[in-house]
Amino acid sequence: MRRVLSITVFLTAISCLFLATGCRKGTTEVRRGMGFKEFVPVYNKHIAGFLLTQQETTRKELESVEANIANAAEGDAKATLEIRAAALKREMEKWAFRISLGDYFKFGDPSQIPTDLVWVNGLDQPEIGDPDAKKGGVIRRHFAKLSFPPTIRPFGPNANNGFRADMYDNIELPLVTLHPGTMKEIPGVASSWAVTPDGRTVFMKIDPEATYSDGLRVKALDVMLAVYVRVSDNVVNPFTKEFFRDTYAQITTYGEDVVAVTLPEPTVYTAFNAGAIVPANPKFYENYGPDYAERYQWLFPPTTGAYEVKPEGLVKGVSITQSRVKNWWAKDRKYYKYRFNPDEMVTVLVRDESKAFELFRAGEFDSYLILVPDIWYEKSEIPEVYDGYMEKTTYYNQYPRVPRGLYLNVTKPPLNDRNVRLGIQQAMNWQKVIDVLFRGDYTRLKSFNDGLGIFSDPSLSARPFSIEGARNAFREAGFTKEGNDGILMKPDGTRLSVSVSYQAMPLLDRMFAILREDAKACGFDLRLDGLEGTVFYKKIMQKQHEMNFSAWNTTPPIPEFFQFLHSSGAFDDKGNPKPQTNNFFVWSRPDTDILVDKVRYARDEEELRDSAWKVQKLIHDEAFFVPAYAVEFNRIDSWRWVRWPDSEETKMSPPVVYEPHEGYCFWIDEDIRRETLDAKRHGEKFPEVNRVIDAYRQQAAPSTP
């Protein structure tokens, strides 16, 4: 009989690790523990109760649907019921499987690991970056969002801010990650992994050399801790709690070196989905508790990635310096040895974009991501470029197009009327914005989650600006009279007026001035609510907006709908719009929940594609998202000492990145810096550089394995 390690004994042992008093006799210092020991049995019981409740609720609904099917006449209504019944049967299978697993957090012994597993290491993909890359130096940039992050915590209130990807998502190493060129699974903290024959469980071996930036070795238990610190009641973050509850069926440790993560259903990218968890450092969280949000507000946790933020690197409201981890454990690994090259990356707050560009021109910043055509065509046509001291680059990527546009809160009248939403879509003259503000360089975004290859429906297109179409839709909603100012009204005097909240900046102020003027021609009063970045973010997270203009990155390779559309993120138990979730539409409908769950748990590529297309069609038909514009390329101006890859494997950057800096394949050449500055002082010049990197432009997005 295989030996099973007792949970009680195991938790007693780990309490010695986490409680600062230690397990040695004679210790007098008393510090609070992180609470993991007490949490495990409570959470296991909570999940068990949740599963039984869901199973019973699903069973009753299935019985009701089947009864309705028996009495339904042939036709669309019956067909819809049959689709719902099939989904519920699948749900019943999922609940039964999860209940059969037992505890959510489980502790096993290495002897229990199946002996017939097929282990892979993901080392068959091409290298990333350029062998000529040099280590060292400092790169200085500015916050592109023009606002300082409200916290540097990786999770909790306000953690989902515009800079978190630069600090965490693009740098930290999870257990298993994806190659940014091929979209195949490659090792992160796990050195190898194996998927069970049923496609639900992934066993992962922790790399024996994997350590945090504080030198502490990464252990299997740290994966559990990462879940614990995010789902306990010490954190107010409903979406994260539901994500871990619903995405993972079980997490099991087998000693210190192996962890197994079980998914509720077989899925595409099994190892990546199971291995997406970034381990948590137990020493850092030893004081984790109810005051987490305040206590850890400005503390950077020890990281598995290449860069950390030291206390002296944080100047609140001014700058954040990310320092390359000394003796980083993965520095010589295949997919990381030519990346993460500068010793420091300094990001400075400059609230005015024009001033930021002048600082770049003065040499205060090393590279500048050019977001608007005016700067590209006019401000960057300067002697520093002509004389070759700066180099301009246009880079085409294969990244999913950002769902940039208007997010309509359907709980706010008149946005609860589909006809009004249809009218607003046609009253927004985005093409004029593209032509006037963006010199025609950008394109109209086709749909929500566009640019994901076969998972994006190519038949969908955004509704064009049409005064007649908008007015017809508004008329269908009851806005049949026109006021003296040209704004439509209902017979009772209700004006067709909606507020749009956005982060105030000159570009967006100009953009909405254009949109407001043309909306008025459609009889629609678009009220402008430009806000400072932090204020805007808090308002939309509290669901206090009517419409908001925002852009939320979609991470490849799978479309993301759950956080934006599932009813669990729409309303709380009292029926009020739920704060701190990304369902900015406050959209809640059973058929949508079915579809987004199918996308989330698709078992193969065909099912994922079919479900994703249906969700995109639903969003298009219901018109609660107004697509704005899409950018298929990035433009970067950089001093010539900022070097970019030009190797066989990597042209400037891996293709599946939002913008090339996020590939972390660039480096700083101090010899070229000295050469450039010396030439500039003496009036010597270099050839002008204005390159276009379109190696990835015509290629199809990588398909699933």
Buried (B, 14 or more C-beta within 10 A) or exposed (E): EEEEBEBEEBBEEBBEBBBBBEEEEEEEEEEEBBBBBEBBBEBBEBBBEBBEEBBEEBBEBBEBBBEBBEEBEEEEEBEBBBEBBEBBBBBBEBBEBBBEBEBBBBBBBBEBBEEEBEEBEBEEBBBBBBEEBBBEBBBBBBBBBBBBBBBBBBBBBBBBBBBBBBBBBBBBBBBBBBBBBBBBBBBBBBBBBBBBEEBBBBBBBBBEEBBBBEEBBBBBBBBBBBBBBBBBEBBEBBBBBBBBBBBBBBBBBBBBBBBBBBBBBBBBBBBBBBBBBBBBBBBBBBBBBEEBBEBBBBBBBBBBBBBBBEEEBBEEEEBBBBBBBEEBBBBEBBBBBBBBBBBBBBBBBBBEBEEBBBBBBEBEBBBBBBBBBBBBEEBBEBEBBEBBBBBBBBBBBBBBBBBBBBBBBBBBEBBBBBBBBBBBBBBBBBBBBBBEBBEEBBBBBBBBBBBBBBBBBEEBBBBEBBBEBBBBBBBBBBBEBEEEEEBBBBEEEBBBBBBBBBBBBEEBEBBBEBBBEBBBBBBBBBEBBBBBBBEBBBBBBEBBBBBBBBBBBBBBBBBBBBBBBBBBBBBEEEEEBBBBBBBBBBBBBEEBBBBBBBBBBBBEBEBBBBBBBBBBBBBBEBBBBBBBBBBBBBBBBBBBBBBBBEBEBBBBBBBBBBBBBBBBBBBBBEEBBEBBBEBBEEEEEBEEBEBEBBEBBEEEBBEBB
